[in-house]
Amino acid sequence: MKLRLEGTLAECEQAAALLARMFDVVSVSDPYANRGRSRLVRVYVEARLDPGRTSTVPAELARQRVTLHRAHRELPGR
């Protein structure tokens, strides 16, 4: 999977570390500054599913439902 993180540098570093606990992270890019006067950065993460890690998801997280939106419309369900 290829993921793009966008946030402050500290947020992106923390999110990349959390992703590494759940996935086999192959690479994490250097931070790229957003355009203009934004203080946000983009970090690109390439990761693979790791069955050994994803099977240990805490039960409370596994039960949570989220609704994902893209361009103001719900993504198709599985």
N, C-alpha and C positions, 0 to 999 in steps of 0.2 A: 504494500500500500504506500502511496505517497500522500503525505499530509502537509498542509501549510498551517503553521501557527502564526497568529498575528496578535501582538500585544506589546507591552513594555518588554525590555530585555529581560528583566527579572521574571516576569510572567512566562515568557517563552522558555527560559532556562528551567523553571520549575515544571512546566508542562512537559517538556522533553524528558525530564528525569522521571516523572510519573508514568509517561508512556513506556519508558524502558522497564518499568516494573511489571507491565502487562504484556508487552510485545517484545519480539526480538528486533531491536532497533539496529538497522544496518548502517545508517548514516544520519548525521545531523549537520546541516549547513551552517556556515557562519551567518550571523544576523545581517540582514539587508535593511537599511533605513527606508521607511516609507517616503513617498514623495512629499515635497512641500515642507512645511514647518512642523509636521507631525513628529511626536516623540515615540511613535510606535515603530516596531521592526517586524520583519517577516523572517521566519526560520522554517526551513523545509526539512521534513523528517521522512526517511524511508524506513518502513518497518514490515515485519512479517508476523503472522499469527504464530504464537508459540503455545501449543496445546498444554504443555506443562505449567505454564503461567496462567492461561485463561481459565483453567479448571479450578483455580484457587480464588476466583472472584468471590468476595464476601457476599453472603446471601442477600443482605440489604441492597447491595448494588445490583445484583442480578435481577431483583424484582422490580427495580425502578423502570418506569416507562417514560420515554421522552418523545416529544413530537419534533421532528426536524423540519425546518422550513428553508426553502431556497427561492429567492426571487419572489417572495411573498406568496408562495404556494407550497402546500405540503408535498413532501417527497412521496413517491409511490411506496406502498407497503410491500412487505415480502410475501 
